[in-house]
Amino acid sequence: MDMCLSIRAVEAVAIGASAGGIEALGELLPALPAGFVPAVCIVQHIVPSQRSMLAELFGERCALPVLEASDKQPILGGHIYFAPPDYHLLVEPGRTWALTQEEPVNFSRPSIDVLFETAAEVYGPALLGIVLSGSNGDGSAGVRAIGRAGGSAWAQDPSTAPADAMPRSAIQTGHIDAVLDIRQMAALLAACTMEKN
């Protein structure tokens, strides 16, 4: 499989992370070069009652602009977006964000499945979903939706994940195209995007 060929077609990268995910994101996101073309959309499970500092934390370390997603905001390529605490993050047909406080999915709000499923509907084959470290099954239904829509999906190598249940669950769906450690993911995304420019 020509991994770079499939990456060059990507317009959005949707990432799901839970326990242990911040460490993985801390290695992955700063490796994305300033010329990275796709939008990067992230659900990181955090305590809903706390204000998220993720956009500020990663904004200081990344070459790309890092924002907390807001309702009706246009989704721009070359930007990194984090779901706000206690809101599901949905991609709308016009490639804008929608935030809802509907019931938790997989005991989670925001839910990785909700992001993946709505992104798959909008981006189809131009979506790459990535499942990182986590201790539940959130993201697995979303990975299936990405596969049905013709998109691609990666999972963190469970042996490198502090919490391996989430990547293992995603792999078991049969819709994961590559199992990689974070360094491999970062290198592939950066190298293939550099080729594209």
N, C-alpha and C positions, 0 to 999 in steps of 0.2 A: 504494500500500500504506500503510495506517495503521500506522506503525512503533510509535507509542505504544500502540495497541490490543494489538499482539502482545506488547510488553514488559510490559504490566500483567498479562498472564496467566502471566508467568514466575515460577517458584518457585526455580529454581537457575540460576546463571550459571557455566559451566565455561570456564576460560581456559587456553589452551596457549601457552607462550612458550619460546623458546630463545635463541640469540644475539641480543643487542639487546633482549631482552624485559624486562629489569629496568628499563631506561629507560622503556619503554612503560608498564609497571605503575606506575612512579613518577609518571606523569601521570594514569593512569586511576583507580587505587584511592583516592588522597586526594580525588578529586572526588565519590566516592559519599557521599551525605548520611547523617546519623545515622538517619534514618527509612527507609533502604533495606531493602526487605522480603526479597528473595531471598537464599539462601545463595550465597556466591561461593567457587568451588573452583578451585585453581590448580595446574597442573604447570608448573614452571619448570625447564628442564634446568640442572643444576649439577654440578660435579665430585663424584662419589659419595663420595670419601674425606673430603670436608670437611664439617664441621658447618654446617648451614644457619643463617644469621642473618636469614633473610628475614622471619620472623614478628616478630622484635624490631625490625628495620629499619622495616618498614611499620607496625607497631603504634604507633610514635611519630608517624606522619604521617597516620593514618587516623581517621575518626570512628567506624568500626565496629571491634569486637573482631577481632584478628588472631591466629590460632593455627596451630601446626603440627599437622596431622591426626594422630590416633592411632587404633590399631586398636579397633574396636567403639564408637567415639565417635559419639554422635548428631549428625546434621547439622542445625544450627539456622539458621533464616533470620536475616538481618541480621548474619551472621558471615562472616569471610574465612578460608579454610583453605588452607594451602600443603602440598603433598606433601612428606614428608621425603626426604632424599637416599637414593638407592639402593633405594627401595621403590616398587612400583606402587601407585597409589591407586585403589581401586575403591569404587563406591557399591553397597551391599547393599540388598535389597528393603525392609528396614525403615527405610531412610534413615539408615543408619549407615555408617561407614567400614570398609573392610578394607584392610590393608596386606599385600602379598606380595612375596617376592623371586624370583618366577618369572623365566624368561629375559627379557632385554631385548627390547623390540619397537621396530623401527626404530632399533636400536643404542642404545636409550634405556631407562633405568629410573630414575625413573618415566617412563612413556610417556603422552603426550597421548591417543593412540588408546584406551588402556585406560580412562582416566578418561571420555572422551567416550562410548565404547560402553556402559560400565556405567551411566553417568548417564542415557543415552538410554533404556535398558531400564526404569529406575525412574521417571524424571520425564516421559518421553514428550513431549507437546506443551508441557509446562511448563518445558522446558529451552532455554536460549540458550547456544550454544557460540561462543567467540571465539578465533580463531587470530591470534596476534601474530607479531612478528618471529622468524625462525629460519632455519637454514641446511640443514634436511633436510625430508623429507616427512611427519614425524610430525604427526598430527592429521587427515590427509586421509581415512583410513578412518573415523575417528570422526565427521567431518563428514557422511559418507554415512549413518552409523548414525543420527545426529541427524535428518537429513532423512527417513529411512525411518520414524522414530518420530513424525514430525509436529512436531518441534521446529524452532527457528530457528538460523541460524548467521551470524556476521559474520566478516569478515577485515579485518585492517589493510591499508590501501592500500599495496601493495608499494612505491610510489614514496616512501613515508615511513618504510619499515622499514630499519634498518641492515643486516639480512639478509633478503632478499626471497623466498628459495626456499620457505619454509613457507607464507606467505600465498598465493603464486602457485599452489602445489600444491593448496591448499584451494579456491581459486577455480576451478581447472580441473576440479574434481569436478562442477561444476554445482549444488552444494547450498548455495552461499553466497547469503544473502538480501540482504546489504548489504556494500559495500566502503567503509570509512570510515577517516579518520585518527583518532588517539587522542582528540583534542579533541572531535571529533564523537561518538565513542562515549560519552565521559564526559558530554557535555551531554545526549545522548538518554537515557542511563540515569538521570541525576539528574532531569531534567525530567519524564520519564514516571512515575518513582517518586513525585515530589512530587505529581503529579496523582492518583496512586492513594490517597495518604494523606488 
